[in-house]
Amino acid sequence: MTSPILIIGAGLAGLTCANYLHQAGRPVLLLDAADAVGGRIRTDVTSDGFRLDRGFQVLLTNYPETKRLLDYDALNLQRFRSGAVIRLEDGRRTTLQNPLQRPLAAVSALTAPIGSLPDKLRILSLVRHVLKHSPDELLARPGVDTRTFLRRYGWSETMINTFFRPFFGGVFLDRELSTASNFFEFVFQQFVTGDAAVPALGMQQIPEQLAARLLAGTIRLNTAVAAIDSEGRTVRLASGETLRGSAVVVAADGPAGAQLLAGAGFPTPPLAREGRPTTCTYFAATGNSPGRADKLLRLNAALAPALAHNVAFPADVSPAYAPAGQSLVSVSTHGPHGLREAELTECLRGELAAWFGPAARQWRHLRTYQIAYGLPVYAAGQPARQPRQLAQGLFRCGDWAAYPSQNGAMAAGREVAELLLR
């Protein structure tokens, strides 16, 4: 009997790799230290019925890899409206809807106080540019940091600071826009051609759908891996047990993957070691939604010391995220803030009161997720494909071996499976 391929990590990359191998009839065994599949994509359900994704996340529906593997109908995807309400530095708010998906919103988009008319026309120029290329072609383009790219393209600092920085700074967890511009072009294309959505029952439905396709006993949870050998044949568990497989795939998150590979004598890319932190704070509000059920994100264009960078109302998009008569408020703070949870919560209540009125000071704090490694740091010059195979039987996959996104993680998982099947 053929030994299984040992896959360390049951996040998107590991589950994707396992799915393609399983489809081809190859036995696999996934090992994960957590108590459920998903890696960084997890959803907690509170005792009173709120669904809390561990960090605000969405699925971009035109991602090539997710379209290839996921069953969108079974996920019952619920879509955000394309656009955002932006809170400007002076406290004014403006609503920007995507005129490419909502033609009647074109006039409001052109008159929104976030930049000049030439600034907004340049967006159409960029749209035409990204639509001429495939996702892989955009990712392969030479890059600079995104802020430099935007300046060279001709956008004013007002446009950069009131639109690109709050919006894409939230996508990248990088308010300085130091992320590589080729990745920015790829993500911009995804927002132009698809929607931002969540499964009706929370983001964890995505990895659970992939896990459900595997054979019973294929996934061992609460199973921490302590070491791997340099040839990719054996895995030593933290319990002391040793497993032998026909190959080993390191699909753990960046820091854990880097530690395992370093222990086997392999250097790891900077993406595995350097992550962008983010904090997601959830509140419950009683009665009508503070988001007015418009399904739009709220973006803060104000500079530091603002802590509420992005605000969303998930139950406006999918009612299953909150019990009847309650609204769920998701507040994202990107980067380090140095505050204890109670301090951060009170600071956020004060800022949110300026956004949504004094009732925000009474919103009930549900939970805070401080995520040290939200996404890998993807600076200019990083290749979109790190080597997948390190030794005869040792492989690696994850967004840290590609580029920081669900699509990157799943692409790396698929490509490792293809290598193994050869």
Buried (B, 14 or more C-beta within 10 A) or exposed (E): EEEBBBBBBBBBBBBBBBBBBBEEEBBBBBBBBBEBBBBBBBBBBBEEEBBBBBBBBBBBBBBBBBEEBBEBEEBBBBBBBBBBBBBBEEEEEBBBBBBBBBEEBBEBBEEBEBBEEEBBEBBEEBBEBBEEBEBEBBBBBEBBBBBBBBBEBEBBEBBBBBBBBBBBBBBBBBBEBBBBBBBBBBBBBBBBBBBBBBBBBBBBBBBBBBBEBBEEEBBEEEBEBBBBBBBBBBBBBEEEEEBEBBBBBBBBBBBBBBBBBEBBEBEBBBBBBBBBBBBBBBBBBEEEBBBEBBBBBBBBBBEEEBBBBBBBBBBBBBBBBBBEEBBBBBBBBBBEBEBEEEEBBEBBBEBBBBBBEEEBEEBEBBBBBBBEBBBBBBBBEBEBBBEBBBBEBBBBBBBBBBBBBBBBBBBBBBBBBBBBEE
